[in-house]
């Protein structure tokens, strides 16, 4: 006796439900993955935006100090070349550690956040206000003057021989660091969570200035 096609095939009851569940699971996984990727992209964009802001803040501070140096060359020079400078420049960290005992410390002058803000108070107030975002972020800057030494000759405006010049040309490195720190009520500024969410970027430039003969 020949069996009907329905009788020859095993029972397929429940196959449709399994396929539906599988498709729903795949679609759910794809949706969760897409949401995760979108969230990570937003986080990356936020970090990139904050890094750019910190870089521009450090560049602003560097340019402000470079402008203030004009006309006050002697003050900055004496501050950076003091025999025992009280400042501790981060740009000299590895150099200072490698110096032998009794050696002359590396040149260093630190212009902290308050000092940099006093150079251009009007512009600094507007810039800090724009970056603070209703107090959720605290901007801060730091400028270091290091690597002070005689500038290579000849310099523009100097005699070719150099011996008859009544002034001396110097060169120095300026390192401007911009920092953006999140402001969270009840959380210390140096806590691990705040440190992970903060952004610090440094910009370095070189200036040549002239001082009267010592």
Number of C-alpha atoms within 10 A of each C-alpha: 3 6 8 8 8 8 9 9 9 8 9 7 8 8 10 10 10 11 11 11 12 12 12 12 12 12 12 12 12 12 12 12 12 12 12 12 12 12 12 12 12 12 12 12 12 12 15 13 12 19 19 15 20 27 22 18 28 26 22 21 29 27 15 20 22 19 13 15 16 12 11 13 18 16 11 18 23 14 19 24 20 15 12 13 17 12 14 15 20 14 17 17 11 9 11 17 10 9 12 9 8 6 8 13 18 21 26 28 22 23 19 13 16 12 15 22 21 12 15 15 13 10 13 18 12 10 14 16 15 12 18 16 10 9 13 14 18 18 25 21 26 22 29 27 29 23 18 20 15 14 16 10 13 12 12 7 7 16 12 12 9 13 10 9 14 10 14 16 19 18 18 22 18 25 24 27 25 28 23 24 21 21 17 13 8 6 12 12 16 11 9 11 13 16 14 11 11 22 21 20 20 19 19 16 14 14 14 17 19 18 16 11 9 6
